[in-house]
Amino acid sequence: MISPISRLRAAWQNRRSRIVLSALLLGAFCGVLDVTMPLEDLFIAARTKLRYEKADGSIVVVKLDDRTLDALHDNDVSPGLDAKLIENLMQAGATEVYFGRSYPFSPTAVGAEKFSTVLRKYPNRVFLGVTGKSDRRGINNSSSTARDTLPARELRENARLVSLAALNHPLNLSISIPFWSHSVAGPIPSFASAMADRSVEESETFRPDFAIDYATVPSVSYIDVLNGKTDAEQFAGRKVVVGWTSSVTQYRPLPLGDFVPAVYFHVIAAQTLKAGIPLDLGWVPAYLLVASMIVTGVGRGHSFKPVRLIGHGAVLIAAPLILDHSLIEIEVLPAAVMAIYATFRARTLDKVKDASETNAASGLPSLQALRSHHAPTSGLLVALKIRNYSGIIRSFTNSVEAELANEVQRRIRISEPDVTVYHEGGMFVWVSNLGDIVDVFENLEGLHRIVQNGIVIAGTEVDVGFNCGIDSERQNILSSRLANAMQSAEEAVSSDELVCHHDGKDGEVQWEISLLTSLDRAIDNGEVWVAFQPKLDLSTNRLVGAEALARWSHPERGPISPDKFISIAEEYHRIERITRFVLDTAIRGAASLVRAGHEFSISVNISAQLLRNPRLPKMISEALAVHDLPTEYLILEVTETDRLDKSKNTINMMKELVESGVRISIDDFGTGNATIDYLRYLPASEVKIDKLFIREIDTNLDDQRLVQSIIEMAHSLGRQVVAEGVETAGALRLLKQYRCDQAQGYYVCRPVPFLDMVEQLTAPRLRANG
């Protein structure tokens, strides 16, 4: 068992794994230590510029502005004036009054008694600010500082306290406001929490929504309220904030905006909380999403796929914009740094790999690119070896390797335009799109004929000779198959053969290919011939027809099983040629018998593959016309019913043949897919019971019942029944008893040449046996 440490060591040795690990660590480092906070603040500020919101008007600011100070001729405002202000505001219908400044006056200060009296008159409706420093969590760092800024005990007995603490972000690019703060008087809510009626004692801070325009906050001058020069409707049912706005007070910069008095920051924060409590998800969600994309996308070229780039954009740009509207904040810069780092490193590595996997002389992909593939592929791997490659290159003073390689590649792509050709020296390799090995052989033969005409290089025609190797072990990975294909090409050079084929099946495929390549020749020179197996009519005891069967007598291997070469011809799409030969021979023989006065039909096997060939009706009609045989004497036996589909084209093909007068027979009935369902939709006039049910019919009761049922069912549907494989007199007697129409088998007659069958037509021995 491989230990976890060994797995980590193996992963670290992989350069792409190292890129992933280092990117993950860099992103986590930036997130944990807030390294990217300034950039995050800038990004958030930029997003707020895309939105614009107005204040809802529920909070009114009373400004301690320059006009007020000029009118009062004082740089400070006494508690007595504040008392009169509160009274005027309450009389105007204000619900609460907040002082957005600290209140350090002693009980003996001028006007303090009036202020205390007003507070007693309006208990808990006046809020006094408490200043203090805040850390990241919004908790005061120094209790002594907070104690010094607390109002006097007598002043706060009937007032409530609110914290004015705020956290400045690095470089003053933004601020955060705590929900509450500690003080010697206990925990107190922040200015914003109190104004927004948020009583939850959250320990975290929140970022105000600076998309709210501070200029839309209703504001009036302190001196106007003091002198009663304002409209009471401005305050009725609203909360009032009293804060400094004069030129001598503290101004803060809005993120990417103007400098404004600090009081407006608290009002914006309160407006934010009135809309809902902001949720800060931090840097982890975006980090995990981008990390998953990096882990799955750091493979070669994957980082630059459109879908993956869109995914990065959605996580890092679109998602924050959408979430901002719902007061949900996520930090994306740690994830962005991680994505940029991983993408840049992966791209750099890709460029290095591209350079190593590209042939410098030709510009084509090198064989190293194939060796880097570690997964199986379904295509056949072809290696083409140019025998005189070095001699051609040496015969030119200038470098012509690129031109020669591109000319070879162009000719390879004539029949397969989409293949990628890999090049190294005199070796060209590609994964063929042709799934059939015979098609690949034929394609290479055509390529050889094209190249034999010569290739023009640098204005000079050169002769190019090549040999090829093929690997068909598709279950193996390309990197291991490459050596097999190249070795086969070298063997082809040594044996002076155009193609050598490597396969791990102990030569079986080579034998199949050799059968195919010699099949046409065997038909032409008479090695392939047609045997005829007669059919006996059980009601008249006469031979009324025969089945034409292909036979091959190989000069070296002797008779080759029909099941062997017919199935190979089917697999490699060569069945049309052999069917045409059998059809022509069978029809010629049947026509001669009909002309001699015999009522004799001939059956020819038709593959399900041919029923999808639109040339089939023409092939049949031409053969019938050439030999002048009426269509009613031809029966087409549908074979390979396990491959026969129910498509409209196939059924229409059969109907077209039947309408022309040809009869259809269902071969091997009872086995595979040749079952009752076929009788329902195939336009067949005949059913052939498979020999599997006939062979033991005279001793097996189950077979007897099955055969009898099939005959009765077929007759009820208007079909004739032929029994195959009749080898005993007992079987023949039972079939007659079950009223089977015809019988075929060794007991009737073995498959024989045509002339031998003609002799059987008049032989009394056969009829006596019947």
GUTORLUM-536685 format. One record per residue: x, y, z of N, C-alpha, C in turn. Coordinates in steps of 0.1 Angstrom, whole numbers, plus 5000, padded with zeros to 4 digits. Atoms other than C-alpha are relative to their C-alpha. Layout:
<recs>
XYZXYZXYZ ...
</recs>
This chain:
<recs>
500949885000500050005000500950125000 499249885002501350344990499750105012 500249914988501850575021499650144995 500449865004500350935021501350084997 498749925003503951075023500549974986 499650045013504850874992499250074989 500949935010501851014974500350154999 499649865000502751364984501350034993 498749995006506251314973499949994985 500250025015505151184939499350124994 500749885005502751474935500950124999 499149895001505451724943501049994989 499150025011507651574917499450044986 500749965012505051664891499950154999 499949855000505552024879498650065001 501349945000501852084874499449995014 500550014986501051954909500750105009 499449894992503652194923499450134997 500749885003501952474905498750015008 501350004993498652384921500350025015 499749994986500152344956500550145004 499549874997502052664955498950114998 501149915002499052854941499050005012 500950014989496852724969500650065013 499449944988499352824996500150154998 500049865001499753164981498750075002 501349954997496053224981499650005014 500350014985495653105017500950115007 499149904994498653335027499350144999 500649875002496953635012498750025007 501249994993493653555028500150015015 499950014985494753475063500750135005 499249894995497153775066499450134994 500649885006494854025047501050084992 499049935008497754105024499450084989 500749945012495354194996498950105004 501149924996493054415017500050144993 500149875008494054755000499449984986 500650035013493354604966498649965001 501450034998490154454979499150125002 500749874998489054794992499850074987 500149935013489754944958499049934991 500950075009487854674940498550025005 501349984994484854714964499550144997 500449865003484955094960499650024985 500449995015484955054922498749944997 501350065002481954824924498950105005 501049914995480055084945499750114990 500249905010480555334917499149964989 501050055010478455114895498650005005 501349994994475555154919499750145005 500349874994473755464931498749985007 501250014991471255474960499850135007 500349884992469555764977499749965015 500450024986469155795015498450005001 501550014999465555705026499450125006 500549884994465156035044499549995014 500550024986464355885078501050065010 499049954991467456035093500450144995 499649865003468156415094501250045007 498749954994471556575100499850155003 500049864996471656895120501550045000 498649975003474957055109500550115009 499249894993477357235132501050054990 499349955011478557425103500750145003 499449874999480557745097499050115003 501049904997477457955097499550005014 500450014986476457825131501150065009 498949954991479857905146500250154998 499949865002479958245130498850085008 501249944993476458325145500249995015 499850024985477458195180501250075005 498849944996480858355180500849925010 499350094990482258045197500349884992 499650125006484157745186499549875006 500650114993482257525210498550035002 501449994998478657465217499749955014 500250034986477557465253498849915002 501150094997475157215269498750075000 501249925000472657495273499450014986 500449995014472457545236499449874995 500450135003472157175231498649975006 501350034993469257165256498950074992 501049935008467357435236499849934987 500250075012468057245204499249875001 500750134998466756915218498550045002 501449964998463557095230499350044987 500649975013462957245196499849884991 500150125009463556915178498849915005 501050094994461256725202498650074997 501249935003458556995198499649984986 500350015014458856955160499649854996 500450145003458156575163501149904998 498950095002461656425162499849885010 500150114992461656075176501249985009 498850024992465256055188501050104995 499049905003468256295189501449935003 498750074998471856155184501150114999 498949905001474956365192501249924994 498950075006477656245168501350065003 498849964994480356375190500149965015 499950034986481756305224499450115009 500749904991480156485254500850015013 499150004988482956565279499750105011 500349894990481156845299499849945014 500250034985481156835337498650055004 501349954995477856875357500050145003 499949864996479057225366500250094989 499849915012479557345331498850084997 501149915003477457635318499049924992 501150065007474057505308499849855003 500150144998474657155321498749965007 501250034993471757175345498850004990 501150005010469357275316500149874992 499950125008470756985296499549885007 500550114991470056745325498550005001 501449984999466556885328499349954987 500650045013465856825291500149844999 499950155001467156465293499049935009 501050064991464856395323498650014994 501349985007461956535302499849904989 500150105011462756305273500949885003 499050114996464355995289500249904989 499550105010466255755267499650034985 500249965014465455955236501150084994 498849935004468756135235501249915001 498850095001471955945225501350095000 498749934999475456075235501149914994 498950085006478455965215501249985009 498850044993481455785230501149974990 499050035010484655795211501049895006 499050104996487355525212500649934988 499350075011489755325191499449864999 500550135002488555005176500949914992 499250095008490354695164499149944989 500750065011489354465136498649945004 501350064995486554315157499150115006 500949894995485154655168500050015015 500049994986486154625204501150105004 499149904996487854915222501349945005 498750054995491554865227500450045014 499649944987491855085257498850045008 501249964992489255105284500250145006 499849874994490855415299499750114990 500449915010490455595266498550024999 501449995001486855505265499450075013 500449944988486455615302500150154999 499849865001487855955295498950074991 500949945009485356015267498549985004 501450024996482255895286499450145006 500649884994479756175295499949985015 500150004985479356265332498849915004 501150094995477256025353498650075000 501249934999474656295359499350024986 500649985014474256355321499649874993 500450125007473955995311499049925008 501050084993471455885337498749984992 501250015008468555965313500350004985 499750015014470455945281500649864997 499450135004471755645262501350034992 498649985006475355595249500149924987 499750075013476455505214501550024997 498650005003479955425202500250074986 499649935012481555645176501349934994 498850075005484355385170499949964986 500050045015485355315134501449954998 498750065004488155105119500550054987 499449965013490355265093500749894994 499250105007491555025067501350064996 498749965005495155035054499950104989 499949895010495955355034498750084999 501349925000492455495044499249984988 500850035012490855325014498649965004 501450034995487755235035500049995015 500150024985486455195070499049895002 501050104995484454935089499550055013 500749954988481955005117499749885008 500450114992481554775147498550005003 501450014996478054655157499950055014 500049954987478954735193501450005005 498649984995481954825215500049985015 499850004985483254775251500250145005 499749884992483355055276499949975015 500150024986483655095313498650005005 501450004997479955145313499349874995 500550125006479554805296499950004985 500150005015478854705260499050114995 500949905005477354985240499949984985 500250025014475854975205500750114992 499449895008477455165177499050104996 500949905005475955485164499149954990 500850055011474755305133499049905005 500950114995473255005152498850065007 501149944992471255235175499050074990 500949935010469955455146499149904992 500750095009468955145126499249905009 500850094991467354975157500549854999 499550145000469654675154500649975014 499650034986469854535189500949885002 499250125000471854225180501450045004 498649974996475254235198501049924992 499150075009477354125169501450045004 498749974997481054105176500950044988 499349975012482054165140499850144996 500249865006482354485120499349984987 500650015013480654565088500450124992 499649895009481454785058498750074995 501249925005478955065051499949994985 500350005014477355065017500250144994 499749875005479055365001499450034986 500849965012476755344971498950105004 501049904996474355554992500750144999 499549875003474855914982499850095013 500149924987475656125014499250134997 500649875004474356434995498549995000 501450024999470856284996499449995014 500450004986470756285034499450145004 500649874996468356565046500950075010 499149924991470556835064499550145002 500349874996469757155082501150065009 498949934992471957415100499550005015 500350004986472157395138499450145004 500449874996471657775141498550024996 501449985004468357755121499149935009 500950084990466957485144499950085013 500049934987468057685174499150125000 500849885001466357995162498649984995 501450035004463157815151499750044986 500249965014463657895114499949884991 500250125008462957535102498549965000 501450055001459757365092499949875008 500150114991458557115118499849874992 500250125008457656865090501449944996 498750065003461456825084500449905010 499550084989461756645117498949905005 501150084995458356485124500249864996 499950145002458656115129501449954996 498650045004462456115121501050015011 498950004991465656055139501050114995 499149885003468056355141501449975005 498650014996471856345142500650145000 499349874998473756645155501549974998 498650025002477256655141500850114993 499249895005480156875131500249984984 499850005015480356975094500850134996 499349875002482357305098501449964993 498750025007485657355079501149965009 498950034991487657305111499849865006 500350134994486156965119500849894991 499350105007487556625107499249954988 500650065012486756515072500749874996 499550135004487156165059499849984985 500250035015487656045023499049894998 500850115005484855845008500949914991 499350095010486255534989499950054986 499949955013487355674956499050124998 500949895001485255984963500550125008 499749874993485156324981500349985014 499849994985486156425016498750055006 501349964994483056455038500149995015 499950014985482456515075499749865005 500150144995482656205096498649965004 501450044996479056225108499349934988 500850065011477856125073500449854998 499650145001479855795075499149925009 500950074991477755705105498649994995 501350005006474555805088499949894988 500050105011475555595057500049865006 499950134994476355305080498649965006 501450034995472855335097499149974989 500950035012471155345063500349864995 499750135004473055035054499349895009 500650094991471854855085498450004999 501550005002468254965079499649914989 500350095012468354775046500249865004 499750144996469654465064501349995006 498750024994472554325083500949954989 499050055010475554295059500649875004 499450134998476953945056501450004993 498650015005480753925052500449855000 499650145002481653585038501549985001 498550015000485353665038500549954987 499350055012487853515014499949854997 499950155001487253145019499149954988 500850065011484253084995500650024986 499449985013485853244965501349924998 498750085000489153074974499749864997 500350145002487552734975499549974986 500550015013485652784942501150004990 498949995010488752904923501049895002 499150114997490852644940499649874993 500650125007488552364926500350014985 499849985015488852514891501549994997 498550015003492652534894500449855001 499650144999492952174906499549924988 500550075012490752054877500550064987 499749945013492152294851501450044998 498649965002495852314855500749914990 499550085011496252044829500350084988 499549935011497852144797498950074991 500949935008495852414779498650025007 501349994994492852374803499750135006 500249874994493352704820499550114991 500349905010492652894788498749964992 501250035007489452714778498950105003 501049894997486552964774499149975012 500950034989484352784799500650035013 499349984988486952794825500350155003 499849854998487853164819498750075004 501349944996484153244821499749975015 500250044986484053054854500850095009 499149914992486953264868499350135000 500649865000485253584857498750015008 501250004993481953484872500350005015 499750004986483553404906500750135004 499149884995485953704907499350134997 500549875004483853974890498550005001 501449995000480253894884499349975013 500650044987479453724917500050115010 500049894990480654014939499050114996 500949895004478654264918498549965003 501450044997475454054922499849995015 500150014985476053984959499950135007 500149874993476554354967498650055001 501349955000472954424959499249935012 500650074989472054174987500750025013 499149974988474554325012500849885004 499150114997476654015009501450034994 498749965005480354075007500949885000 498950105000483053834996501350064995 498749955004486653894993500649914989 499650085011488053774959501450024996 498649985004491553914957500949885003 499150124998493253614974499749894989 500350095011491453394949500550054987 499549955012492353624921501549994999 498550025000496053624930500349864998 499850155002495853244932499849964985 500450035014494153224898501150054990 499049945009496653464881501349935001 498750074998499653294896499949864993 500150135005498452944886499950004984 500249995014497353054851501450044993 498849965006500653234844501149895001 499050114999502752944857499749894990 500450105009500652694838500350034985 499749965014500952894806501550004997 498650015002504652924810500549864998 499650145001504952554815499549944986 500550055013502752494784500950054989 499149955011505052714763501349915000 498850084999508052504775499649864994 500450135005506052184767499850014985 500249995014505052314733501350004993 498749995006508652394725500649864999 499450135000509752044735499249904992 500850095007506851874717499750054986 500249955014507252064684501449974993 498850025008509751954657500550134995 499449865003512052254653500250014985 499749995014512852164617498750024991 501250005008509352104604498850085005 501249934994507052284628498949915004 501150094996504951974632500249955014 499850064986504251814666501049894999 499050114999507051584676499449885006 500550134994506751224687500050015015 500049984986507451354722498550035005 501449974997503851494721499249885002 500750134999502551144715500449925013 499550074988504751004743499450065012 500649944988503151244767498649965002 501350054998499751094761500049875009 500050114991498950854790498649945001 501450065000495350744780499849934987 500350075012493950494756499350084990 500849935011492550604722499449904991 500750105007490150424700500549994985 499550015014491950494667501249914998 498950085003494450284649501250094998 498849925000498050414652500849964988 499350035012499850444619501450075000 498749945001503650504615500549984986 499550005014505050594581501550035000 498649995000508750544576500550034985 499449975013510450734546501449945000 498750085001513350504536501250094997 498849925005515450774518499950145006 500249874995514651064541501350085002 498749934998518251144551500650044986 499449975013519351114515499450124993 500749885006516751364503500550135006 499549884993517751614530501450044996 498649975004521451584521500250044986 499849975014520851624484499750154997 500349865002519851994489501050085008 499049914993522252274499499250085011 500849924990519452464517499149905008 500950084991517252324545498649984993 501350035006514252154529499149915009 500750104991513151944559498550045002 501349954998510152164566499149984988 500750015012509052164530499649864997 500250155002509451784527498949955009 500950054990507551724559498650054997 501449945002504651954550499449944987 500550075012504351784515499549865004 500550134995504151444532498750015008 501249984992501651574557498850034992 501149965008499551724530499449884993 500550125006499251394512499449905009 500750094991498451204543498650055003 501349944997495551454549499150004988 500950005011494051404515498849925003 501250084997491851124527499650015015 500449984986491951214564500450145004 499549864998492051594566500150055014 500049954987491551624603501049945010 499050064991494351404616501150095004 498749934996497351544635501149914997 498950085004500551424620501250045009 498949984992503551384643501349964992 498850025008507051404629501350005008 498750014994510551294640500949934990 499150065010513251244614499249954988 500750065011511951014587498749935003 501250074995509050894608498950105001 501249924998505551034605498949915006 501050094992502850904629498750085002 501349944998499150974632499049895005 501150084996496050834648498950014990 500950005011493750734620498550015005 501549994997490050834620499249894994 500750115006489250524600500049885010 500150104990488050264625500249864995 499950135006488249974601501449984994 498650025004491749834595500149984985 500050025014490849734560500050134993 500049875006490050094552501350075001 498749944998493350194566501049944990 499150065010495149944544499850064986 500349945013493350074514500450144999 499649865000494050434524501550014998 498650005002497750354526500449964986 499750045014497750184492499850124991 500349885008496150504478501150105002 498949914997498750714495501349964993 498850045007501450504480500050034986 500149965015500150554445500250154998 499949865001499950924451501550045001 498649974998503550944464500949954989 499250055011504850734436500150094988 500049905011504051024412501150105003 498949904996506851214430499550125008 500349884992507051514453501050114996 499249895005508351854442500550075013 499449934989510851994468500950104995 499149895004512552334462500150004985 500049995014511552314426500649874993 499450125006513051964421499149885004 500850124997511051644418500849895006 499250104993512251374442499149885001 500750134997511251004446500049975014 500250024986509950924480499549855002 500450134997509750564492499749985014 500450014986507950464524499449865002 500650124995506750174544499250035013 500849964988504150174572499849885010 500350094989503450004605498750055006 501349974994500049984622499949935014 500350064987499249924659498550015002 501550004997495649814667499649965014 500350034986495949744704499450125007 500649884996493450014712499950025015 500150004985493249924749501250065007 498749954994496850034755500150154998 499849865001497950394760500950034988 499349965012499450584730501549995002 498650004998502850614745500649864999 499550135002503250234746499749944986 500350055014501650174712500950064990 499149945010504050414695501149914996 498950095003506950174698499649894991 500550115009504849894683499850044986 500249955014503850104653501350034993 498749975006507350224647500849874996 499350135003508749874650499449934988 500750065012506149744625500450074987 499549935012507250014601501449964996 498650055003510849904604500049864994 500250145005509749544598499550014986 500449995014507949654567501150044991 498849965009511149824554500849874998 499150125001513149504561499449894991 500750105008510549274545499550054986 500449945013509949514516498549984998 501550005001506149514524499550145002 500549874998504049824522499650025014 500649984987502349764555500349885009 499950114990503149554586499150045011 501149974990500449524612500449935014 499750064986501149474650498649985007 501250034992498349314670500449895010 499750094989498449124703499249875000 500950125001496148844691500649884993 499350125005498748594680499849984985 500150015015498348674643498649984995 501450025005494548634642499650114990 500449895009493948974627500850004987 499350015013496748934602499449894991 500650105008495048614591498750054994 501249945005491748794588500250094988 499749905010493249074568500549934987 499550075012495048824545498849934992 501250065007491648654538499350114992 500749905007490148984529500750054988 499249955011492949094507500049904988 500050105010492748764488498649964996 501350045003488948734487499650034986 500349975013488448924455500749914989 499250095009491148724438499549865000 500650134999489648404451498749984992 501250005008486348494435500349994985 499649995014487948574402500649874995 499350125006490048264399499349875004 500850124998487248024410500249925013 499850074987488447934446498650015007 501349984994485048074458498949954990 501050055009482147884444498649995008 501350004994478447834451499549855001 500650134998476947514466498550025001 501449994999473247434464499449895009 500650104992471247264491498550004998 501450015004467847144479499050015011 501149994991464547204496498949894995 500950115003462046914497498650055004 501449974997458246984495499449885006 500550124993456746754521498649954996 501350055005453346734505500149934987 499950065013454546634471501249914998 498750085000457946474479500850044988 499249965011459546684451500950115005 499149894997462546914452499550124993 500749895005461047254447500950135000 499149884999464047484454501349965006 498750024993467447524469500550135006 499349884994469547754490501450014995 498749985006472647894474500950045012 499149984989475647884498501450024994 498649985005479148034493500949905007 499050094995482047804497501450054995 498649955004485847874496501049885001 499050105000488447614487501350074998 498849935001491747774495501149904995 499050095005494747634476501049955010 499050044990496947624507499449955013 500650044987494647604537498849914998 501150095002491947394521498750075002 501349944998488247454527500050095012 500149904990487647764547498550015005 501450004995484547764570499350124995 500849885005481747984555499850105012 500349914989481048114590501250095003 498849924998484648234591500150124990 499749895009485048424559498750094998 501149915002481448544557499950105012 500049914989481648694592501150114999 498949905002484948864584499650104989 500449905010483549004552498950095005 501049914994480549134572500750115009 499449904990482849294599500850114993 499249905007485049464573499350064987 500849935010482249574550500449954986 499750065013483149334521498949914995 501050105003479849144520499350024987 500749975013478449324489500649924989 499350065012481049174465499649855000 500250145000480548814477498549974998 501450025002476748854478499650024985 500249985015476748984442500449884992 499550125007478748674431499049895003 500950114997476448434449498650024993 501249975007473348604436500049984985 499950025015474448604400500149854997 499950155002475448234402498749935002 501350074997472248124419498950034990 501149975009469948314396500349944986 499750065013471748184365499649855000 500350144998471347824378498549985000 501550014999467647874387499350034987 500649975013466948034353500149894990 499950115009468247734335499149895003 501050114996466047494355498650044996 501449955003462947714350499849994985 500150015015463647724312499849854996 500150145003463847344314498749945004 501350044996460347324328499849975015 500150034986461047284365499450125007 500449894991459147494391501050005012 498850004990462247574411500350145004 499649874994462947864434501449995006 498649994995466347974446500050105011 499949914989467148124480501450055002 498649944998470048364486500050085013 499949934987471148494520500450144997 499749855001471048874523500350055014 499649954987472949034552499150125004 500849884995471049284574500850134996 499249885004473949524564499650044986 500349975013472949504528498650064999 501349955000469349584536500050155002 499949854998470549934545500850064988 499349955012472349964511499050034989 501049965010470250164486500249944986 499750065013471949984457499549854999 500450145000470449644467498949974990 501050045010467249654446500550004986 499550005014469149754415500949884997 499150125001471749474421499149884997 500950115002468849224423499350004986 500849995013466849354393500949984988 499150025011469949364371500449854998 499750145001470849004380498849924994 501250075005467248884373499950034985 500249965014467149074340501149934991 498950055008470548944328499749854997 500250155002469448574333498549974997 501450015004465748634325499349905010 500750084990464448484357498950085006 501149934994460948584369500350025015 499749974986461048754403499449905010 500650094990458748504420500849885003 499150124997461448234418501250045009 498949964991463848434440499550035014 500349984985463748414478501250065006 498949944993465848644499499949965015 500050044986466748494533500750105008 499449904991467348764559500849945011 499150064990470348664580500450115010 499549914989471948814611498850085006 501249934994468548904626500350075013 499649934987470349004658500550144997 499649875004471649304638499050084992 501149945008468449374619499350105008 500749904993466949704630498550014994 501449975004463349824627499850144995 500149875005464150144611499150014988 500949985011461850294585500649964987 499350035012464450264558500249854997 499850145002465049894564498749944996 501350055003461349814564499550044986 500449955013460750024533500849924989 499250085010463649834515499349874998 500650135002461949504522498750014993 501349985007458549634511500350024985 499749985014460149754478500449884993 499650135006461649414472498849914998 501250095001458349234479499150054990 500949945010456449474457500549974986 499550045013458849384429499849864996 500350145003457849024432500949905007 499150084993460748894453499449965013 500550044987459848684484501150015010 499149994988461348734519499849885009 500150114991462248454542500850045013 499349984987463148484579500849885004 499150124997466248264585500249995015 499750034986467148104618498950045010 501149954991463748164633500049925013 500050054987463548104670501350025008 498749974993467148204678500250154999 499649865000468548544686498850095001 501149915001466148824677499049964990 500950045010464448624650498849925007 501150064992461248564671498750054994 501449975004457548624669499950154996 500149855003458049004668500350024986 499649985014459648964634498849974990 501150035008456548804620499050124999 501049894999454549114631500350114990 499749885008456449374611500849984988 499250035013458649204584499049954990 500950055010456849154551500549874994 499550135005458048794549498949904997 501050105004456248504532500449865005 499450134997458448224546500750015013 499350014987459848124580500849875000 499150124999462847884584500349975014 499750044986462947704617501549965001 498550034998466547694630500249865003 499750144998468247364630500249965015 499950034986468747394667498849935006 501250064995465147294672499649874993 500350115008465147024645500949885003 498950104999468346834653499549885009 500450114990466746634683498549995001 501450004999463146664674499349865002 500650134999462546294672500249945013 499850054986463746244708499750105011 500249894990463046574726498650054999 501449965000459446634735499850165000 500149865000460047004742500250064986 499849965013461447054708498849974991 501250045008458446874693498950105002 501149914997456047104711500350144994 499649875005458047414701499850014985 500150005015458247324664498650004996 501450015004454647224662499350145003 500649874998453647564678500450104990 499549905010455847764654499349974987 500650035013454347584624498550055000 501449964999450747644636499950155000 500149864999451448004644500350074987 499649955013453248074611498949984990 501150025010450447914591498850095003 501149924997447848114610500250154995 499649865005449748434598500249994985 499850015014449848304562501449984995 498650025004453548214562500249854997 499550135002455147904547501149975010 499050044990457447704570501049904994 498950095004460847544561500749965012 499250054989462647324586501449974995 498650025003466447334585500649895009 499350094992468847074597499349865002 500750135000466746764589501049894997 498950105002469146474594499649865002 500550144998466946174602498749984994 501350035006463945994588498950035010 500949974989462246034622499650155000 500349855001462546414620499150034989 500849975012461146414585498649965002 501350054998458146204595499250095010 500749914990457346434625499650134993 500349875007457546744603498949994990 501250025009455146594578498749995009 501250024991452846504607499550145005 500349864995453046874619499650094988 500449925012452246984583501050114997 498949915004455547164578500050004985 500149995014455747284542501249944993 498850055006459347214533501149965010 498950054992462447044547501350024993 498649985005466147104542501049955010 498950054991469146924556500749884994 499150105006471646644551499249874997 500850125004468946374551499350024987 500649975013467346544521501250004990 498849995009470646644504501050105006 499049914995473946794514500250114990 499749905010475047124497501049944990 499250065010476447024464500250104988 499949915012477647184431498749994992 501349995007474947284407499749884992 500350125009475346994383499649885008 500450114992475146744411498550025005 501449984996471946904423499049974989 500950035012470446884388499749854999 500250145001471046514389499049955011 500950044989469146494422498650034997 501349975002466146654408499149894994 500750115007465246344388500349865007 499650124993466746084412498949945008 501150064993464045844424500449965014 499650044986466145744455499750115010 500249894990465746084471498550015003 501449994998461946084465499549885008 500450114992461745734479500350025015 499749964986463545854511499050095006 501049914995461046124513498749925004 
</recs>
